[in-house]
Amino acid sequence: MPVFRNDETAYKAWKAKHLTDGYVLNAVGSRTAQLHRANCGHLGEGLRRRETTRLKACTVYRDDITGWAAVEGYEILPCPDCDM
């Protein structure tokens, strides 16, 4: 499962490839992260800022994200717009 931090090119390539079937766990605090679908507008596409200054763990399997978060000690917050 790819985890991106300060790697815009690789993250954007993954996101473009998995826009319809991917999940992104976006760190919002030291041990808190929000779960999004890859096509969620909250992920900052088109904004003039770096998207990977905060860690992003990505997968096409939701169970991979929840398992990774548990091992790494992240609490997952659902995105209200993605119905996650």
C-alpha positions in Angstrom: 0.0 0.0 0.0 1.6 3.3 -1.0 2.1 6.0 1.6 3.0 9.4 0.3 4.6 12.3 2.1 6.3 15.2 0.1 6.0 13.3 -3.2 3.4 15.2 -5.3 4.3 13.5 -8.5 3.8 9.9 -7.3 0.7 10.8 -5.3 -1.0 12.5 -8.2 -0.2 9.7 -10.5 -1.7 7.1 -8.1 -4.7 9.3 -7.5 -5.3 9.7 -11.3 -5.1 6.0 -11.8 -7.5 5.2 -9.0 -9.9 8.1 -9.1 -12.9 5.9 -9.3 -11.8 3.0 -7.1 -9.3 4.3 -4.6 -9.3 5.4 -1.0 -7.1 8.0 0.6 -6.4 8.3 4.3 -5.3 11.9 4.9 -3.4 12.7 8.1 -5.0 15.7 9.9 -3.2 15.4 13.1 -0.3 13.5 14.7 -2.4 10.4 15.1 -5.7 11.3 13.5 -6.6 10.8 9.8 -9.7 11.3 7.6 -10.8 8.6 5.2 -11.8 9.8 1.7 -12.6 8.3 -1.7 -9.9 9.3 -4.1 -12.3 11.6 -6.0 -13.3 13.6 -2.9 -13.0 17.4 -3.3 -11.5 17.7 0.2 -8.3 16.2 -1.1 -7.3 19.6 -2.6 -7.1 18.8 -6.4 -6.6 22.0 -8.3 -5.6 24.1 -5.3 -2.3 25.9 -5.3 -0.7 24.0 -2.5 1.2 20.8 -2.0 -1.1 17.9 -1.3 1.4 15.6 0.4 2.8 17.8 3.1 0.6 15.7 5.3 0.9 11.9 5.0 -1.5 10.1 2.6 -2.0 6.4 2.7 -3.7 5.1 -0.4 -5.3 1.8 -1.5 -8.1 0.3 -3.6 -9.0 -1.9 -0.6 -10.7 -0.2 2.3 -9.6 -3.0 4.7 -6.0 -2.3 3.9 -6.4 1.3 5.1 -8.2 0.4 8.4 -5.6 -2.3 9.1 -2.7 0.0 8.3 -4.2 2.8 10.5 -4.6 0.4 13.4 -1.0 -0.8 13.2 0.3 2.8 12.9 -1.9 4.1 15.7 -4.1 6.4 13.7 -7.7 7.1 14.6 -9.9 7.2 11.4 -12.4 10.0 11.0 -15.0 9.5 8.3 -15.4 12.2 5.6 -19.0 13.4 5.7 -19.0 14.2 2.0 -17.7 10.7 0.9 -20.1 8.8 3.2 -17.0 7.0 4.5 
